[in-house]
């Protein structure tokens, strides 16, 4: 039996942009994607700490070292610039292996950069 479990988490980053007229997704600084063990086009859940919104989208690689967190398309309506969000990704894993699994969790600073 397989279960869905937390694979990666980017904890408490600040929204730097919101682009309504875009196909859709979340653009994340490539440094953060790498550190969180996430890849471009990966399905993610986004939680907005400021307003309680929770939605799914996929990642797009942002320019490395910029701290970019940009919500694109309809997701742009679920955030305001400066909102704090958390980004989660999940994986399927055998139940027996799940007990030993350790997700990758990163805690960027207030400028969305790794300390």
C-alpha positions as a LaTeX table, in Angstrom:
\begin{tabular}{lrrr}
\hline
Residue & $x$ (\AA) & $y$ (\AA) & $z$ (\AA) \\
\hline
Unk1 & 0.00 & 0.00 & 0.00 \\
Unk2 & 1.19 & 3.51 & $-0.81$ \\
Unk3 & 0.29 & 6.69 & 1.02 \\
Unk4 & 0.75 & 10.36 & 0.18 \\
Unk5 & 3.21 & 12.06 & 2.53 \\
Unk6 & 4.98 & 15.41 & 2.84 \\
Unk7 & 8.07 & 15.48 & 0.59 \\
Unk8 & 9.15 & 19.12 & 0.79 \\
Unk9 & 8.18 & 22.38 & 2.46 \\
Unk10 & 9.23 & 26.01 & 1.98 \\
Unk11 & 8.17 & 27.57 & 5.26 \\
Unk12 & 7.05 & 31.20 & 5.47 \\
Unk13 & 8.23 & 33.10 & 2.41 \\
Unk14 & 6.93 & 36.51 & 1.39 \\
Unk15 & 5.06 & 37.10 & $-1.88$ \\
Unk16 & 7.15 & 39.45 & $-4.03$ \\
Unk17 & 4.91 & 39.56 & $-7.12$ \\
Unk18 & 1.47 & 38.63 & $-8.38$ \\
Unk19 & 0.88 & 38.45 & $-12.15$ \\
Unk20 & $-2.79$ & 37.92 & $-12.97$ \\
Unk21 & $-2.42$ & 37.74 & $-16.76$ \\
Unk22 & $-0.26$ & 34.64 & $-16.92$ \\
Unk23 & $-1.04$ & 31.00 & $-17.67$ \\
Unk24 & $-0.78$ & 30.03 & $-14.00$ \\
Unk25 & 1.69 & 28.71 & $-11.42$ \\
Unk26 & 4.07 & 29.92 & $-8.73$ \\
Unk27 & 7.51 & 31.23 & $-9.67$ \\
Unk28 & 10.07 & 30.39 & $-6.97$ \\
Unk29 & 13.73 & 31.43 & $-6.76$ \\
Unk30 & 15.78 & 28.48 & $-8.04$ \\
Unk31 & 17.92 & 28.52 & $-4.87$ \\
Unk32 & 14.80 & 27.81 & $-2.82$ \\
Unk33 & 13.58 & 25.09 & $-5.20$ \\
Unk34 & 16.95 & 23.33 & $-4.99$ \\
Unk35 & 17.18 & 23.62 & $-1.20$ \\
Unk36 & 13.63 & 22.29 & $-0.78$ \\
Unk37 & 14.26 & 19.35 & $-3.14$ \\
Unk38 & 11.56 & 20.59 & $-5.53$ \\
Unk39 & 11.67 & 20.65 & $-9.32$ \\
Unk40 & 10.13 & 22.86 & $-11.97$ \\
Unk41 & 6.55 & 21.88 & $-12.86$ \\
Unk42 & 6.06 & 20.00 & $-9.59$ \\
Unk43 & 2.54 & 20.11 & $-8.16$ \\
Unk44 & 2.42 & 22.09 & $-4.90$ \\
Unk45 & $-0.07$ & 23.23 & $-2.30$ \\
Unk46 & 0.19 & 26.88 & $-1.28$ \\
Unk47 & $-1.17$ & 28.15 & 2.05 \\
Unk48 & $-1.53$ & 31.88 & 2.66 \\
Unk49 & $-0.84$ & 32.61 & 6.34 \\
Unk50 & $-2.37$ & 36.10 & 6.05 \\
Unk51 & $-5.81$ & 35.15 & 4.75 \\
Unk52 & $-6.15$ & 31.37 & 5.12 \\
Unk53 & $-6.37$ & 30.66 & 1.37 \\
Unk54 & $-5.20$ & 27.20 & 0.33 \\
Unk55 & $-4.77$ & 26.17 & $-3.32$ \\
Unk56 & $-2.81$ & 23.92 & $-5.67$ \\
Unk57 & $-0.61$ & 24.94 & $-8.59$ \\
Unk58 & 2.78 & 23.99 & $-10.03$ \\
Unk59 & 6.25 & 25.47 & $-9.74$ \\
Unk60 & 8.20 & 27.52 & $-12.26$ \\
Unk61 & 11.91 & 28.16 & $-11.78$ \\
Unk62 & 12.64 & 31.79 & $-10.89$ \\
Unk63 & 15.91 & 33.63 & $-11.24$ \\
Unk64 & 18.48 & 32.28 & $-8.80$ \\
Unk65 & 19.37 & 34.51 & $-5.85$ \\
Unk66 & 16.50 & 36.98 & $-6.30$ \\
Unk67 & 14.15 & 35.75 & $-3.56$ \\
Unk68 & 11.31 & 35.75 & $-6.09$ \\
Unk69 & 7.97 & 34.34 & $-4.98$ \\
Unk70 & 5.42 & 35.21 & $-7.67$ \\
Unk71 & 1.87 & 33.91 & $-7.91$ \\
Unk72 & 0.72 & 33.76 & $-11.52$ \\
Unk73 & $-2.68$ & 33.55 & $-13.17$ \\
Unk74 & $-5.80$ & 33.07 & $-11.03$ \\
Unk75 & $-3.66$ & 32.32 & $-7.96$ \\
Unk76 & $-2.58$ & 35.97 & $-8.05$ \\
Unk77 & $-6.06$ & 36.84 & $-6.72$ \\
Unk78 & $-5.44$ & 34.75 & $-3.60$ \\
Unk79 & $-2.48$ & 36.79 & $-2.35$ \\
Unk80 & $-1.35$ & 40.35 & $-1.74$ \\
Unk81 & 2.23 & 41.57 & $-2.06$ \\
Unk82 & 4.05 & 40.84 & 1.18 \\
Unk83 & 1.73 & 38.02 & 2.29 \\
Unk84 & 3.45 & 35.13 & 4.02 \\
Unk85 & 2.91 & 31.75 & 2.37 \\
Unk86 & 3.98 & 28.16 & 2.91 \\
Unk87 & 4.60 & 25.86 & $-0.08$ \\
Unk88 & 4.21 & 22.07 & 0.30 \\
Unk89 & 4.86 & 19.16 & $-2.06$ \\
Unk90 & 3.95 & 15.54 & $-1.49$ \\
Unk91 & 5.03 & 12.13 & $-2.74$ \\
Unk92 & 3.65 & 8.61 & $-2.82$ \\
Unk93 & 5.61 & 6.17 & $-0.70$ \\
Unk94 & 5.18 & 2.63 & 0.52 \\
Unk95 & 3.53 & 2.58 & 3.93 \\
Unk96 & 6.41 & 0.60 & 5.43 \\
Unk97 & 8.96 & 3.18 & 4.19 \\
Unk98 & 6.88 & 6.12 & 5.39 \\
Unk99 & 7.89 & 5.61 & 9.02 \\
Unk100 & 11.53 & 6.34 & 8.17 \\
Unk101 & 10.87 & 9.12 & 5.65 \\
Unk102 & 12.14 & 12.61 & 6.52 \\
Unk103 & 10.78 & 15.49 & 4.45 \\
Unk104 & 12.99 & 18.36 & 3.32 \\
Unk105 & 11.92 & 21.55 & 5.13 \\
Unk106 & 13.59 & 24.92 & 4.61 \\
Unk107 & 13.18 & 28.17 & 6.55 \\
Unk108 & 14.18 & 31.16 & 4.38 \\
Unk109 & 14.75 & 34.55 & 6.01 \\
Unk110 & 12.54 & 37.65 & 5.61 \\
Unk111 & 14.11 & 38.36 & 2.19 \\
Unk112 & 13.26 & 34.82 & 0.95 \\
Unk113 & 16.87 & 33.75 & 1.06 \\
Unk114 & 18.63 & 30.93 & 2.84 \\
Unk115 & 20.62 & 31.96 & 5.89 \\
\hline
\end{tabular}
